[in-house]
C-alpha cells in the first residue's frame, strides 16, 4: 500500500486532537477541555519510519442527540470513517467505559474497516489494569497510551498503523537546501538576526539605515537540514530609493524573494506592521514564496502578550493570516532557533501535494455544503479538481463557466483548502478552467 488514510474517532474530550498533534509533531489541531471544539474533519500529512499516511481529526461523537451542532459532528465523523482505511477508536481510560463508547463501537463494526482500539490518558502502570473493561467493546485488547506526553505506547501504535505501508522518501527527506531570504525595511534588524543565527559578524550591523547594500548568502546546517540564509538590502518606499547603488540593491532583494523557498520578513515590533511591510509581504505572496513574519525587538515590548499582538496584526492585515508569525529578539536571541524549525515546516508545506481523490472529496463537499448563488439563472458546476503544481501549491478546478465564479466564492474554497490541508505559511494558487480552455 502506497497511500493510507487513518481516522481518529471517539466521544468528546477523549484526546483525539491531542493525539493528532502528537503524531503530526506540532500543535496544529484545536485542543481544549471543552467537548466538541473540533467540528469539521481536518486532514494532516504524517510520517513514521519513512512511511507516509494521512490522518483525519474528527469531532467527538455523541449519539442520540437532537442538537444541530452535535449532529453535524456525528455526520463529520461518519464521513471520516467512510474515507478511512484504518480507524483509531480512542477511549478515555480515566473516564472509564461510557454508553457512548458502545454506540460508537456499533457504528464502527458496520463500517467493516480495520479498527484499532486505543485507551488514552493511561498515566501510570497501575492504570493499565483499568483498561481491561474496554474488552467489552469487541475490538480485542486495547492499546494503552498517553497522547499528551507521547509516552506509553504511541510509537507502538504508529508501528501498527504503518505496518502495511511501503517505505518511501518523505517530502522532508527529499527536501533540498532551503533558501531563506531575510527581508524587510532598513534597520528592522535583518543583519543582526543573520549574525545571531550564524554566530559570527558576517554582515555589517549598524544603527545607520541601509548598511547592507548587497545580498549576502550564508550556508548553515541546523538539525541535519541545510539552509542558505540570504541577507538583503532594506526595501524602502520606491519614492525614497536613490537611483544607482541603492536601486540595484533593492532589485536584488526583490529577486532574492522570488528565488527563495521562504521569506523571513523582519518587522520592527516597536513600529508594528507598516504599509511598507505589507508591500514586501505582497511581493513574497505574488512570488509564491513561503512567508514568516518575524517581529523583532520583542524584548522591548514589555507586558504585551503575543496572542494579543498577533490578533491585532491579523485584523490589520487579514490577507497575511496564513503567514507564520514569530516574536523574536536579535539582541537577546529570544526564539531565534524557531526560525529554522518554522522555515523547514513552511518549506514542507510549500512542497506538499494532495492526492487527487482526497482533494475532490473536499472540494465536492465544500460545494455541496455551500453551493454558489446562481447568476442570471445559471449555476456554477465543478466537474473535477487537480493539483498540477507545488511550490506554491496550485489547484485547478474544471467548471462549466468561469463567469459564474465570484471572488467571494473563490475565497471560500481557498479557506476550505486551508482548513482541510493546512498549507501553513504558504500562499495558495487556485484557478478555474472551463471546456475549451487550453
Backbone torsions as a table, in degrees:
resi	resn	phi	psi	omega
1	UNK	NA	129.1	-180.0
2	UNK	-93.3	-34.3	-179.4
3	UNK	-125.2	145.8	179.6
4	UNK	-148.3	140.4	177.7
5	UNK	-117.6	130.8	-177.2
6	UNK	-120.4	126.1	177.0
7	UNK	-106.4	136.4	175.1
8	UNK	-105.0	117.6	-178.8
9	UNK	-125.9	161.5	179.4
10	UNK	162.0	172.7	179.1
11	UNK	-71.7	168.5	-176.5
12	UNK	-60.4	145.8	169.9
13	UNK	68.5	26.1	175.8
14	UNK	-92.4	-9.3	176.2
15	UNK	108.4	25.3	-177.6
16	UNK	-62.6	-50.6	-178.5
17	UNK	-65.4	-33.7	176.8
18	UNK	-64.2	-40.6	178.0
19	UNK	-67.2	-39.7	176.9
20	UNK	-59.0	-47.6	179.5
21	UNK	-61.0	-37.8	178.6
22	UNK	-65.0	-42.8	-178.6
23	UNK	-71.6	-43.8	-176.9
24	UNK	-73.3	-30.7	175.6
25	UNK	96.0	14.3	177.4
26	UNK	-157.7	155.9	180.0
27	UNK	-80.3	82.6	-175.2
28	UNK	-109.8	-22.4	-178.7
29	UNK	-99.2	158.1	-177.0
30	UNK	-74.3	126.4	177.6
31	UNK	-122.8	126.7	-179.3
32	UNK	-157.9	155.0	178.1
33	UNK	-74.7	-13.4	-178.8
34	UNK	-81.3	125.5	-179.4
35	UNK	-60.4	144.3	172.3
36	UNK	82.5	17.3	-178.0
37	UNK	-72.0	-23.5	174.2
38	UNK	-92.5	110.0	-175.0
39	UNK	-98.2	-48.7	-177.9
40	UNK	-96.1	163.4	173.4
41	UNK	-71.2	137.0	178.3
42	UNK	-127.1	131.6	-175.4
43	UNK	-103.8	140.5	177.3
44	UNK	-136.3	145.3	169.9
45	UNK	-83.9	137.1	178.9
46	UNK	-137.3	159.1	-179.5
47	UNK	-145.9	142.1	177.1
48	UNK	-146.8	123.2	178.5
49	UNK	53.6	42.9	176.8
50	UNK	76.2	10.3	179.7
51	UNK	-116.7	128.6	-173.4
52	UNK	-102.5	146.4	176.4
53	UNK	-154.2	165.8	177.4
54	UNK	-105.6	134.8	179.8
55	UNK	-117.5	138.9	-179.2
56	UNK	-113.1	122.3	172.9
57	UNK	-91.2	133.4	-176.7
58	UNK	-124.2	164.9	172.5
59	UNK	-74.0	159.2	179.2
60	UNK	-69.3	136.0	-179.2
61	UNK	-84.8	123.5	169.4
62	UNK	-123.5	114.5	-176.5
63	UNK	-87.4	160.5	176.3
64	UNK	57.3	45.5	179.6
65	UNK	-129.2	133.1	-176.3
66	UNK	-87.8	-6.8	-178.4
67	UNK	-63.1	131.8	-175.9
68	UNK	-61.0	-40.9	179.9
69	UNK	-61.7	-46.4	-178.8
70	UNK	-65.0	-41.0	179.3
71	UNK	-63.6	-35.3	177.5
72	UNK	-65.4	-41.9	177.6
73	UNK	-61.3	-43.3	-179.7
74	UNK	-62.2	-43.6	-179.3
75	UNK	-66.9	-37.0	176.9
76	UNK	-63.0	-42.4	179.6
77	UNK	-64.9	-40.3	178.9
78	UNK	-64.0	-40.2	177.1
79	UNK	-63.6	-39.5	178.0
80	UNK	-61.8	-40.5	178.7
81	UNK	-62.6	-40.3	179.2
82	UNK	-63.6	-37.0	-177.3
83	UNK	-78.1	-24.3	-168.9
84	UNK	-80.5	150.0	169.3
85	UNK	-88.3	-36.1	179.9
86	UNK	-131.4	143.1	-179.6
87	UNK	-119.5	127.8	170.7
88	UNK	-94.9	114.4	178.7
89	UNK	-94.2	104.9	-173.3
90	UNK	-96.1	128.3	177.7
91	UNK	-124.0	164.7	-173.7
92	UNK	-103.8	108.8	-178.6
93	UNK	-66.1	-32.7	-179.9
94	UNK	-72.8	-42.1	-178.4
95	UNK	-75.6	-22.3	179.5
96	UNK	82.4	177.8	-177.8
97	UNK	-66.9	132.3	-177.5
98	UNK	-118.8	151.1	174.8
99	UNK	-56.6	-32.2	177.7
100	UNK	-62.8	-34.0	178.9
101	UNK	-61.2	-39.3	177.3
102	UNK	-63.8	-42.1	-179.9
103	UNK	-62.5	-42.7	179.5
104	UNK	-65.8	-40.6	178.7
105	UNK	-58.3	-40.6	178.7
106	UNK	-63.8	-40.1	177.5
107	UNK	-62.7	-44.0	-176.6
108	UNK	-68.6	-35.7	179.0
109	UNK	-62.2	-35.9	-179.8
110	UNK	-68.8	-21.4	-177.0
111	UNK	-73.6	-22.8	-179.0
112	UNK	64.5	16.8	179.5
113	UNK	-92.3	163.5	173.3
114	UNK	-66.9	126.4	-179.5
115	UNK	-119.6	127.2	174.8
116	UNK	-108.8	115.6	179.9
117	UNK	-83.6	124.6	-175.5
118	UNK	-129.3	125.1	176.5
119	UNK	-96.6	115.5	-178.2
120	UNK	-94.6	165.1	177.3
121	UNK	68.4	36.2	173.9
122	UNK	-92.6	95.0	-170.7
123	UNK	-92.3	-7.9	-177.9
124	UNK	-149.7	162.3	178.2
125	UNK	-62.6	-33.1	-179.9
126	UNK	-62.9	-34.2	-178.7
127	UNK	-72.4	-19.6	-179.3
128	UNK	-61.5	-30.5	178.5
129	UNK	-68.9	-25.2	-175.7
130	UNK	-74.0	-18.7	-175.1
131	UNK	-77.8	-7.7	-177.7
132	UNK	-60.0	-27.0	-179.2
133	UNK	-62.8	-21.5	-178.0
134	UNK	-76.8	-8.4	172.2
135	UNK	-55.4	-29.5	-176.2
136	UNK	-62.7	-15.0	-179.1
137	UNK	-77.4	-14.7	173.7
138	UNK	86.9	19.4	178.5
139	UNK	-115.9	25.6	177.1
140	UNK	78.0	-157.5	-175.0
141	UNK	-72.2	124.6	177.8
142	UNK	-74.2	140.5	174.8
143	UNK	-82.8	139.6	-178.3
144	UNK	-101.8	128.8	177.9
145	UNK	-141.6	166.0	167.6
146	UNK	-127.8	94.7	-174.4
147	UNK	-63.3	-34.7	-176.0
148	UNK	-62.2	-39.3	-176.3
149	UNK	-104.4	-7.2	176.4
150	UNK	74.9	13.7	-179.2
151	UNK	-110.8	-179.6	172.8
152	UNK	69.2	40.9	168.6
153	UNK	107.2	5.6	179.0
154	UNK	-64.5	-40.1	177.8
155	UNK	-61.8	-43.2	178.2
156	UNK	-63.4	-37.3	177.6
157	UNK	-62.9	-43.8	178.7
158	UNK	-64.2	-37.9	175.3
159	UNK	-57.4	-41.3	-179.7
160	UNK	-67.0	-40.2	-178.3
161	UNK	-63.5	-42.8	-171.5
162	UNK	-96.1	7.3	-172.6
163	UNK	-57.9	-30.4	-177.4
164	UNK	-108.3	15.1	177.8
165	UNK	-98.2	133.4	179.6
166	UNK	-71.9	136.0	178.2
167	UNK	-62.5	142.4	176.9
168	UNK	-153.1	161.4	177.4
169	UNK	-70.7	128.8	175.7
170	UNK	-77.7	168.0	177.3
171	UNK	-59.3	-34.4	-179.1
172	UNK	-67.9	-38.6	179.0
173	UNK	-65.5	-37.3	-177.8
174	UNK	-82.2	-10.8	-176.8
175	UNK	-62.0	123.9	176.3
176	UNK	-80.1	-171.5	178.1
177	UNK	-55.0	132.3	-179.2
178	UNK	-92.1	122.2	-179.1
179	UNK	-97.9	121.9	-179.6
180	UNK	-112.1	117.9	174.8
181	UNK	-91.8	118.9	179.0
182	UNK	-91.1	111.0	-170.9
183	UNK	-128.6	167.4	178.0
184	UNK	153.9	-177.0	176.6
185	UNK	-72.1	163.2	174.5
186	UNK	-58.5	141.7	172.6
187	UNK	68.5	20.7	176.1
188	UNK	-82.3	-14.8	178.3
189	UNK	110.8	20.5	-176.8
190	UNK	-61.8	-51.3	-177.3
191	UNK	-67.1	-33.2	177.2
192	UNK	-64.7	-40.0	177.0
193	UNK	-65.3	-43.7	178.1
194	UNK	-58.5	-48.2	-178.8
195	UNK	-61.3	-38.7	179.1
196	UNK	-67.2	-41.1	179.2
197	UNK	-65.9	-37.4	-179.8
198	UNK	-87.2	-14.5	-177.9
199	UNK	58.6	36.0	176.1
200	UNK	-156.1	160.2	-176.9
201	UNK	-88.3	68.0	-177.4
202	UNK	-85.6	-32.7	178.4
203	UNK	-107.3	151.4	-180.0
204	UNK	-74.3	125.7	178.4
205	UNK	-112.6	126.6	-177.2
206	UNK	-152.5	156.3	175.2
207	UNK	-76.7	-8.2	-179.8
208	UNK	-83.8	128.4	-179.4
209	UNK	-63.1	142.5	170.6
210	UNK	81.5	25.8	-179.9
211	UNK	-76.9	-19.5	173.7
212	UNK	-90.3	112.2	-176.1
213	UNK	-99.8	-22.3	-176.0
214	UNK	-131.8	161.8	176.1
215	UNK	-75.7	131.8	-178.3
216	UNK	-116.8	121.6	-179.6
217	UNK	-97.4	130.8	178.0
218	UNK	-132.1	130.6	-179.5
219	UNK	-99.5	137.8	-179.2
220	UNK	-149.8	147.2	175.9
221	UNK	-112.1	129.1	179.8
222	UNK	-133.8	123.6	178.8
223	UNK	51.9	47.5	176.5
224	UNK	66.8	12.5	176.0
225	UNK	-116.1	132.2	-179.2
226	UNK	-89.9	135.6	179.6
227	UNK	-126.6	150.6	166.1
228	UNK	-116.0	120.5	178.4
229	UNK	-97.9	125.5	-178.8
230	UNK	-112.6	108.4	176.3
231	UNK	-85.9	131.3	-173.9
232	UNK	-122.4	165.6	175.0
233	UNK	-68.4	148.5	175.8
234	UNK	-64.2	136.3	-177.5
235	UNK	-98.0	107.5	178.8
236	UNK	-92.2	171.6	174.2
237	UNK	-57.9	143.1	-174.7
238	UNK	-56.4	-36.5	-177.4
239	UNK	-67.8	-20.2	-177.4
240	UNK	-100.6	-2.6	-178.2
241	UNK	-81.6	125.6	176.9
242	UNK	-74.9	142.4	176.0
243	UNK	-68.5	155.2	179.6
244	UNK	103.1	-131.7	-172.5
245	UNK	-58.2	-46.8	-176.6
246	UNK	-65.4	-39.9	-180.0
247	UNK	-61.3	-42.8	178.0
248	UNK	-65.2	-38.5	179.7
249	UNK	-63.6	-41.4	177.9
250	UNK	-65.0	-41.8	177.1
251	UNK	-59.0	-41.9	179.7
252	UNK	-67.3	-34.3	177.4
253	UNK	-64.4	-43.0	178.8
254	UNK	-65.8	-38.9	177.4
255	UNK	-64.6	-36.2	178.7
256	UNK	-62.3	-38.1	177.0
257	UNK	-62.3	-44.7	-176.3
258	UNK	-67.6	-24.9	-179.2
259	UNK	-95.4	-5.6	-174.5
260	UNK	-88.3	158.5	170.2
261	UNK	-81.8	-37.9	-176.5
262	UNK	-137.6	134.8	172.6
263	UNK	-102.1	124.4	174.2
264	UNK	-98.1	100.8	-178.7
265	UNK	-87.7	109.6	-178.4
266	UNK	-86.2	121.4	-177.8
267	UNK	-116.7	134.5	175.1
268	UNK	-73.6	109.0	-175.4
269	UNK	-66.3	-19.3	176.5
270	UNK	-69.8	-34.9	179.4
271	UNK	-88.2	-27.6	-174.5
272	UNK	83.7	-179.3	-178.6
273	UNK	-75.6	111.4	-176.9
274	UNK	-92.7	171.7	176.9
275	UNK	-60.3	-37.1	179.3
276	UNK	-67.4	-38.2	175.3
277	UNK	-59.9	-42.0	179.8
278	UNK	-63.4	-38.6	179.2
279	UNK	-65.9	-40.3	177.8
280	UNK	-64.7	-41.5	177.4
281	UNK	-61.4	-37.1	179.6
282	UNK	-66.9	-35.2	175.9
283	UNK	-61.1	-44.1	179.2
284	UNK	-63.7	-42.4	-179.6
285	UNK	-63.7	-45.5	-179.6
286	UNK	-64.8	-28.6	178.3
287	UNK	-79.7	-8.3	-177.9
288	UNK	75.0	23.2	-176.9
289	UNK	-89.4	143.8	171.8
290	UNK	-62.7	153.9	-173.5
291	UNK	-136.3	128.0	172.7
292	UNK	-122.4	126.9	173.6
293	UNK	-94.2	114.8	179.8
294	UNK	-105.2	105.5	179.8
295	UNK	-83.8	101.7	-174.4
296	UNK	-83.8	166.4	-179.9
297	UNK	64.1	32.5	-178.6
298	UNK	-67.0	-22.2	178.6
299	UNK	-63.3	-20.2	-179.9
300	UNK	-88.7	-10.5	-178.3
301	UNK	-88.8	77.7	-176.1
302	UNK	-72.4	131.5	173.8
303	UNK	75.2	10.9	179.8
304	UNK	-102.0	127.6	179.0
305	UNK	-82.3	138.6	-178.1
306	UNK	-61.6	-40.1	-177.3
307	UNK	-67.5	-32.5	177.2
308	UNK	-67.8	-45.0	179.5
309	UNK	-63.1	-42.7	-179.4
310	UNK	-63.4	-40.4	178.5
311	UNK	-61.8	-40.0	179.2
312	UNK	-65.6	-40.2	178.4
313	UNK	-63.5	-43.3	-177.6
314	UNK	-68.6	-29.9	174.3
315	UNK	-71.5	-39.2	-177.5
316	UNK	-72.7	-35.9	-177.2
317	UNK	-135.8	72.4	-176.3
318	UNK	-61.2	-23.1	179.3
319	UNK	-69.6	-11.3	178.4
320	UNK	-103.0	12.1	-177.4
321	UNK	-61.9	-25.8	-179.6
322	UNK	-73.6	-20.9	-174.8
323	UNK	-68.7	144.2	173.2
324	UNK	-75.0	145.3	-176.0
325	UNK	-126.9	130.2	177.8
326	UNK	-124.9	147.5	-179.9
327	UNK	-118.7	106.1	-166.2
328	UNK	-127.8	170.1	173.5
329	UNK	-141.6	115.6	176.4
330	UNK	-66.6	-27.7	-177.3
331	UNK	-71.8	-44.1	-177.0
332	UNK	-99.9	-12.5	-176.5
333	UNK	82.9	6.9	-176.7
334	UNK	-58.0	121.1	174.7
335	UNK	61.2	12.1	-179.0
336	UNK	-64.7	-29.9	179.6
337	UNK	-62.0	-23.9	-179.6
338	UNK	-70.1	-15.9	-179.8
339	UNK	-62.0	-47.4	179.7
340	UNK	-63.7	-47.5	-177.7
341	UNK	-61.8	-42.5	-178.4
342	UNK	-69.9	-40.1	178.6
343	UNK	-62.2	-38.5	178.5
344	UNK	-64.9	-42.5	178.5
345	UNK	-63.0	-43.6	-179.3
346	UNK	-65.3	-42.0	178.3
347	UNK	-62.3	-37.7	176.6
348	UNK	-63.0	-46.2	-179.9
349	UNK	-63.9	-36.4	-178.3
350	UNK	-67.2	-28.2	-179.0
351	UNK	-96.5	5.6	-173.8
352	UNK	-75.1	138.3	177.1
353	UNK	-122.3	133.1	-178.9
354	UNK	-97.6	136.0	178.9
355	UNK	-62.1	144.7	-174.4
356	UNK	-61.1	-40.9	-179.4
357	UNK	-61.6	-46.1	-179.2
358	UNK	-67.4	-39.6	179.3
359	UNK	-60.8	-44.4	179.8
360	UNK	-67.2	-34.0	176.4
361	UNK	-60.9	-45.0	-177.3
362	UNK	-67.7	-46.5	-178.9
363	UNK	-65.4	-43.5	-179.9
364	UNK	-63.5	-38.6	178.9
365	UNK	-68.9	-40.9	177.4
366	UNK	-60.6	-40.1	179.4
367	UNK	-65.4	-40.7	-178.7
368	UNK	-71.0	-36.4	-178.1
369	UNK	-72.5	-33.7	-177.0
370	UNK	-141.6	74.6	-178.5
371	UNK	-66.2	146.7	-179.9
372	UNK	-70.4	155.3	178.1
373	UNK	-73.1	150.7	179.4
374	UNK	-74.8	150.8	176.9
375	UNK	-120.2	115.5	-176.8
376	UNK	53.0	40.6	176.2
377	UNK	80.4	1.4	-179.4
378	UNK	-105.5	139.6	-178.2
379	UNK	-108.9	137.1	174.2
380	UNK	-69.4	137.3	175.9
381	UNK	-128.2	135.5	177.0
382	UNK	-107.0	119.7	-177.6
383	UNK	-90.8	-36.1	-169.7
384	UNK	-165.8	146.5	177.7
385	UNK	-130.0	139.8	178.5
386	UNK	-142.3	160.8	175.4
387	UNK	-115.5	94.1	-176.2
388	UNK	-76.5	-21.1	-173.5
389	UNK	-141.0	156.8	166.9
390	UNK	-119.7	177.2	176.6
391	UNK	53.4	63.2	1.8
392	UNK	-88.9	165.1	176.7
393	UNK	-58.3	126.0	-175.6
394	UNK	-126.7	129.9	-176.3
395	UNK	-123.0	140.9	177.9
396	UNK	-122.4	127.1	176.7
397	UNK	-107.3	122.7	177.0
398	UNK	-87.9	121.0	-170.6
399	UNK	-132.5	176.2	-179.2
400	UNK	-84.2	-32.0	-174.9
401	UNK	-157.9	116.6	-178.2
402	UNK	-67.3	-23.5	-179.8
403	UNK	-69.3	-12.3	-178.4
404	UNK	-91.9	-0.1	-177.7
405	UNK	-93.5	114.9	175.4
406	UNK	-91.0	152.6	179.2
407	UNK	-58.5	-37.7	-179.6
408	UNK	-62.9	-35.3	179.9
409	UNK	-75.5	-33.9	174.8
410	UNK	-62.2	-42.8	178.3
411	UNK	-63.7	-37.5	177.7
412	UNK	-61.7	-44.7	-179.8
413	UNK	-66.9	-38.8	176.5
414	UNK	-60.3	-42.8	178.6
415	UNK	-62.3	-40.8	178.8
416	UNK	-63.5	-38.7	177.6
417	UNK	-63.5	-42.5	178.5
418	UNK	-67.9	-42.8	-179.4
419	UNK	-60.5	-35.4	-175.4
420	UNK	-86.2	-38.0	-169.3
421	UNK	-122.1	-3.1	175.4
422	UNK	89.6	-92.3	-173.3
423	UNK	53.4	46.8	-178.0
424	UNK	-64.0	128.9	175.3
425	UNK	77.5	12.0	-172.4
426	UNK	-128.8	133.0	172.5
427	UNK	-70.8	148.1	179.4
428	UNK	-115.2	137.0	174.8
429	UNK	-101.5	135.5	175.9
430	UNK	-139.0	131.4	180.0
431	UNK	-136.3	165.1	-175.8
432	UNK	-124.0	136.6	-178.6
433	UNK	-130.0	131.3	178.3
434	UNK	-111.9	167.5	-176.5
435	UNK	-56.2	132.3	-179.1
436	UNK	100.2	-19.1	176.9
437	UNK	-70.4	147.8	175.6
438	UNK	-101.3	NA	NA
